[in-house]
């Protein structure tokens, strides 16, 4: 299994290459300019591994939710690379990728509430639980006011308790306060990474959940008009 993953949905511009369980990655915190860095990151990883795009199993990407321009960029780059090399794609939720990052760092943890700042006094949020070592969604991902965030039935009082993660907790302190009794702690500076997107995508690919390149589409959660820009080839 050889998966190239990219993510530009947040300030954390990142790429990762997963080869039969061995992971290489690159990441840079950027206020802007993701388009200038993401392809060179991918090129560097492939060169280090001595691989061409055509050697890969699939291209994975963080499909959002996240910044409008960044989510479109990742989808566009993934689509362009996949088309050029005749590869399938694997879209992975950025909320799920962040949950995987948290679960991967604490083997005792079972549940994560991810809340990412969506601006406009709203958060993107989703609940995830560990399933065979991977983050699995418990319910739909949503966007809405911080006051609308709630845990699934039965999670309140479970041991070990749920963990909070994401920039939504930093942007809206009232969210942390409202859920303080059900969260063991909150990691409010964490961002999704391509490394976890690659890990999750490998499981999707192994299960046969691969999509044709033209279905490399962003997920906004808000009702925005989608448009995937053309991008240059890696070759």
ABEGO torsion letter per residue (X at the ends): XBBBBBBAABABBBBBBBBGGBBBBBBBBBABGAAAAAAAAAAAAAAAAGBBAAABABBBBBAOBEBAAAAAAAAAAAAAAAAAAGBBBBBBBAAAAAAAAAAAABAABABBBBBBBAEGGBBBBBBBBBBGGBBBBBEBBBBEBAAABBBBBGABGBOBBBBBBEAAAAABAAAAAAAAAABABBBAABBBBAAAAAAAAAAAAAAGBBBBAAABBBBAGBBBBBBBBBBBBAX
